[in-house]
């Protein structure tokens, strides 16, 4: 839940000062404790127009990507036996 609040505050910074100011805030002024989670939260909120389900959908997308990469990597695992 905290990452949603962090994402909302970073989204407000983006709206207030633009991309350059948001990047300066993200890297120098208020660096994120978990940068990947903060970025996922902000992108999810941007793509969902501020809806609470956006960051959760982004997290689900990352899980799906990892599972698909695992499927591709283990496609020939039957040959190892």
Secondary structure, 3 states (H helix, E strand, C coil): CHHHHHHHHHHHHHHHHHHHHHHHHHHHHCCCCCHHHHHHHHHHHHHCCCCCHHHHHHHHHHHHHHHHHHHHHCCCHHHHC
